[in-house]
Amino acid sequence: MSKQNCRIAAVQMVSGPRVADNLETAARLVADAVAQGAQLVVLPEYFPVIGAADADRVRARETFGAGPIQAWLEETARRHGIWLFAGTIPLAASTPDKMRNASLVFDPSGQCVARYDKVHLFGFRKGDEAYDEASFIEAGDQPVAVDTPFGKVALSICYDLRFPELYRALAPVDLILVPAAFTETTGRAHWEILLRARAIENQCYLLAVGQGGRHESGRETHGNSMIIDPWGEIVDRKAKGPGVVIADLDHHRIAEIRESLPALAHRKL
């Protein structure tokens, strides 16, 4: 089956501590993306909840296959007839004090067809700013890509971006997704350059969708959601605040670049 070109969209948010409010915002932004022709829509990391403490996310976790967040995702994908990639949601882990940070994929019928649990857990300490995801997240251990009518899509989450071997394990792919809640400190320094590098070295489109702004808790996320083509060119972006980033995924563009610079075929290791 030949791969179809499609319009892809990133939904940038500034999520807060109340799940219902965040779902209402996400619903409005997804509808906006669909009105602009999007057939594949991606939500950011932790789109349903970002509270004052890590425990807020653990308390919001659901059992895989059941729960109001997953029911909303199923209904939204089916109502709009889109491929909906659920940034991340908190799912149950093997211990009661931790969660799985999971990205779920819903097809246009509303069926959940893939799940990826974040493999690389963020740790950072500089001055008064510190993060330790391993203290409340149980890591996944399997790379995941999903086949769609629009090509093969590699799933990843935020800190995974710093580990190019994850994407090499899935190559070749047509689209890399990076839902994130990058900190302003690390995002300002590294976000764009890492995203463009991943697109260039894998000669594919990359959609990165972030939390972007000042949250109720006082936390600041970098945002700067963008769609990048296989040559590393940014075709659309949004710096801060809720909104939609949208562009066309063109398989002719992918083929043209891979033919003129066959780097993937030149791999030795």
BELGI-V554216 format. One record per backbone hydrogen bond with DSSP energy under -1.0 kcal/mol. CO is the residue of the C=O (numbers start at 1). NH is the residue of the N-H. Records with the same first field share a line. If there is no record, write none. Layout:
# BELGI-V554216
CO = NH ; NH
This chain:
# BELGI-V554216
6 = 249
7 = 39 ; 40
8 = 247
9 = 42
10 = 245
12 = 243
13 = 212
16 = 50
18 = 22
19 = 23
20 = 24
21 = 25
22 = 26
23 = 27
24 = 28
25 = 29
26 = 30
27 = 31
28 = 32
29 = 33
30 = 34
31 = 35
32 = 36
33 = 38
34 = 37
39 = 83
40 = 9
41 = 85
42 = 11
44 = 47 ; 88
53 = 56
54 = 58
55 = 59
58 = 61
62 = 92
63 = 66
67 = 71
68 = 72
69 = 73
70 = 74
71 = 75
72 = 76
73 = 77
74 = 78
75 = 79
76 = 80
77 = 81 ; 82
83 = 41
84 = 106
85 = 43 ; 87
89 = 102
90 = 62
91 = 100
95 = 98
99 = 138
100 = 91 ; 102
101 = 118
102 = 89
103 = 116
104 = 86
105 = 113
106 = 84
107 = 110
111 = 107
114 = 105
116 = 103
118 = 140
122 = 133
124 = 131
126 = 129
129 = 126
131 = 124
132 = 135
133 = 136 ; 137
136 = 99
144 = 155
146 = 153
148 = 151
149 = 4
151 = 148
152 = 174 ; 175
153 = 146
154 = 177
157 = 160
158 = 161
159 = 162
160 = 163
163 = 166
164 = 168
165 = 169
174 = 205
175 = 154
176 = 207
178 = 209
179 = 158
180 = 211
182 = 222
183 = 187
184 = 188
186 = 190
187 = 191
190 = 194
191 = 195
192 = 196
193 = 197
194 = 198
195 = 199
196 = 200
197 = 201
198 = 202
199 = 204
205 = 176
206 = 228
207 = 178
208 = 226
209 = 180
210 = 13
211 = 223
212 = 241
213 = 221
215 = 218
219 = 215
220 = 184
225 = 238
226 = 208
227 = 235 ; 236
228 = 206
229 = 232
233 = 229
236 = 227
238 = 225
239 = 224
243 = 12
245 = 10
247 = 8
249 = 6
250 = 254
251 = 255
252 = 256
253 = 257
254 = 258
255 = 259
256 = 260
257 = 261
261 = 263
